[in-house]
C-alpha cells in the first residue's frame, strides 16, 4: 500500500515553497512512491527512482502518440486553452519518438560542444558588461541587471531575435511557464493562452522574414533543414523556437539568483570561492543541485510500472521530484550542506534520458560566466535586502535579489 503525501507536500503553502527540502526528507522516509490526491499524481522522491524513470520508455511526456484522451482515461483540455496546447504540444519536450527524435536531431546541431564553445567569448563578454554596469551603479537587482539579460540575450542571439524585440520574451515566457505549475488557475491559463497567441504570431512573422532573407541563426537553419526535406512543419518550428527561448533562459535565471542567495547565506563558502576561482566549475554544479531551479518534472504512465511494490497503472501521472532527488542522502553525502568543492555530484537538474536538456552545455557556460564576472568585478558584493520568493513551486526562483557593494 502506497503512503499518502497529505500534510507533508503542499506546493501552495508559502512556507513549503520557501523551503521544501525538510518535507522532501519526510517524503523519502515514507517510501519510494507517494500518492498525492490534490494533483492526482504519484510523487517519486528518491534519486535512484527519478533517474531510472527519466530513462524508462514506459513513461512519456505525452500519451497522444499512442492513445486518445478517452482511451487514456483523461479529459481533453478545454477548447479555450487550445492556443497554449497547440504551441506546447508541438515542441520536442512534449513529444515522443519518432517526432521527438526528428526535431531534436535538427536542434542538436546548434548545441554541439564546438558551437557552444564558439559562443563562449560572446557570453563572457556580455557577462562582464552587465556586471560592470552593476558595479558602476553601486549595486542593484541581480535578477533584472544580470541574471535575466544574459541568457535572454544569448538564446535570442542564437535564434536571431532582433535586439529591439527581446524585452517581449521574458513576459511571454513567464506567462506560458505558469501553466507548468500544479493545478494552474483559470487566470493563469488565460495569461498563458494570450502569451501563446502573441508569441506564436510574432514568431510566424519572424519565420516569414527569415524565409525571405535568411541569416546566420538557428531559425534560418531550421527553415533550411525543412526546405531540404527534414519534415519540420511550421507549427513545429514555432513551438521549437518558443521552447528554446523559454527553456534557454528560465532555468538559468532561477539558477543564478537561487545560487547567489545560497552563497550569501553561506559566507564561508562564498569566501572560499572568492579565494579560489578554480572552484567555479564544481561550484556551478553544486549550486544547481543545492537549490534546484526545476523542482518537478511530470511523466505519463504509458504501460503499468511497479515501484517499490506499488503498481502504478497506465493512465496515471508521476511527478518526479528533482529537488528531492538532489538532496537524497543515499547519493549525496550531507546533502543539506552547501559544498562548492563537492567532487561526486550526479545531480539531475538537467534531467536524463531522451529529454535531457539539449542546452545544458550553454547553460553551464552562462552560469560560470556570470559567476566569474561577479567574483572578479564585484568582490565586495553583498545582500542588500532579504528577497521575496516567487509563489511558484515547479519553477523555483525569486522575485528579485537586491545587492550592494560594501
C-alpha positions, 0 to 999 in steps of 0.5 A, spaced: 500 500 500 502 506 497 503 512 503 499 518 502 503 525 501 497 529 505 500 534 510 507 533 508 507 536 500 503 542 499 506 546 493 501 552 495 503 553 502 508 559 502 512 556 507 513 549 503 515 553 497 520 557 501 523 551 503 521 544 501 527 540 502 525 538 510 518 535 507 522 532 501 526 528 507 519 526 510 517 524 503 523 519 502 522 516 509 515 514 507 517 510 501 519 510 494 512 512 491 507 517 494 500 518 492 498 525 492 490 526 491 490 534 490 494 533 483 492 526 482 499 524 481 504 519 484 510 523 487 517 519 486 522 522 491 528 518 491 534 519 486 535 512 484 527 512 482 527 519 478 533 517 474 531 510 472 524 513 470 527 519 466 530 513 462 524 508 462 520 508 455 514 506 459 513 513 461 512 519 456 511 526 456 505 525 452 500 519 451 497 522 444 502 518 440 499 512 442 492 513 445 486 518 445 484 522 451 478 517 452 482 511 451 487 514 456 482 515 461 483 523 461 479 529 459 481 533 453 483 540 455 478 545 454 477 548 447 479 555 450 486 553 452 487 550 445 492 556 443 497 554 449 496 546 447 497 547 440 504 551 441 506 546 447 504 540 444 508 541 438 515 542 441 520 536 442 519 536 450 512 534 449 513 529 444 515 522 443 519 518 438 519 518 432 517 526 432 521 527 438 527 524 435 526 528 428 526 535 431 531 534 436 536 531 431 535 538 427 536 542 434 542 538 436 546 541 431 546 548 434 548 545 441 554 541 439 560 542 444 564 546 438 558 551 437 557 552 444 564 553 445 564 558 439 559 562 443 563 562 449 567 569 448 560 572 446 557 570 453 563 572 457 563 578 454 556 580 455 557 577 462 562 582 464 558 588 461 552 587 465 556 586 471 560 592 470 554 596 469 552 593 476 558 595 479 558 602 476 551 603 479 553 601 486 549 595 486 542 593 484 537 587 482 541 581 480 535 578 477 533 584 472 541 587 471 544 580 470 541 574 471 535 575 466 539 579 460 544 574 459 541 568 457 535 572 454 540 575 450 544 569 448 538 564 446 535 570 442 542 571 439 542 564 437 535 564 434 536 571 431 531 575 435 532 582 433 535 586 439 529 591 439 524 585 440 527 581 446 524 585 452 517 581 449 520 574 451 521 574 458 513 576 459 511 571 454 515 566 457 513 567 464 506 567 462 506 560 458 511 557 464 505 558 469 501 553 466 507 548 468 505 549 475 500 544 479 493 545 478 494 552 474 488 557 475 483 559 470 487 566 470 493 563 469 491 559 463 488 565 460 495 569 461 498 563 458 493 562 452 494 570 450 502 569 451 501 563 446 497 567 441 502 573 441 508 569 441 506 564 436 504 570 431 510 574 432 514 568 431 510 566 424 512 573 422 519 572 424 519 565 420 516 569 414 522 574 414 527 569 415 524 565 409 525 571 405 532 573 407 535 568 411 541 569 416 546 566 420 541 563 426 538 557 428 531 559 425 534 560 418 537 553 419 531 550 421 527 553 415 533 550 411 533 543 414 525 543 412 526 546 405 531 540 404 526 535 406 527 534 414 519 534 415 519 540 420 512 543 419 511 550 421 507 549 427 513 545 429 518 550 428 514 555 432 513 551 438 521 549 437 523 556 437 518 558 443 521 552 447 528 554 446 527 561 448 523 559 454 527 553 456 534 557 454 533 562 459 528 560 465 532 555 468 538 559 468 535 565 471 532 561 477 539 558 477 543 564 478 539 568 483 537 561 487 545 560 487 547 567 489 542 567 495 545 560 497 552 563 497 550 569 501 547 565 506 553 561 506 559 566 507 564 561 508 563 558 502 562 564 498 569 566 501 572 560 499 570 561 492 572 568 492 579 565 494 579 560 489 576 561 482 578 554 480 572 552 484 567 555 479 566 549 475 564 544 481 561 550 484 556 551 478 554 544 479 553 544 486 549 550 486 544 547 481 543 541 485 543 545 492 537 549 490 534 546 484 531 551 479 526 545 476 523 542 482 518 537 478 518 534 472 511 530 470 511 523 466 505 519 463 504 512 465 504 509 458 504 501 460 503 499 468 510 500 472 511 497 479 515 501 484 517 499 490 511 494 490 506 499 488 503 498 481 502 504 478 497 503 472 497 506 465 493 512 465 496 515 471 501 521 472 508 521 476 511 527 478 518 526 479 521 530 484 528 533 482 529 537 488 528 531 492 532 527 488 538 532 489 538 532 496 537 524 497 542 522 502 543 515 499 547 519 493 549 525 496 553 525 502 550 531 507 546 533 502 543 539 506 550 542 506 552 547 501 559 544 498 562 548 492 568 543 492 563 537 492 567 532 487 561 526 486 555 530 484 550 526 479 545 531 480 539 531 475 537 538 474 538 537 467 534 531 467 536 524 463 534 520 458 531 522 451 529 529 454 535 531 457 536 538 456 539 539 449 542 546 452 545 544 458 552 545 455 550 553 454 547 553 460 553 551 464 557 556 460 552 562 462 552 560 469 560 560 470 560 566 466 556 570 470 559 567 476 566 569 474 564 576 472 561 577 479 567 574 483 572 578 479 568 585 478 564 585 484 568 582 490 565 586 495 558 584 493 553 583 498 545 582 500 542 588 500 535 586 502 532 579 504 528 577 497 521 575 496 520 568 493 516 567 487 509 563 489 511 558 484 513 551 486 515 547 479 519 553 477 523 555 483 526 562 483 525 569 486 522 575 485 528 579 485 535 579 489 537 586 491 545 587 492 550 592 494 557 593 494 560 594 501 
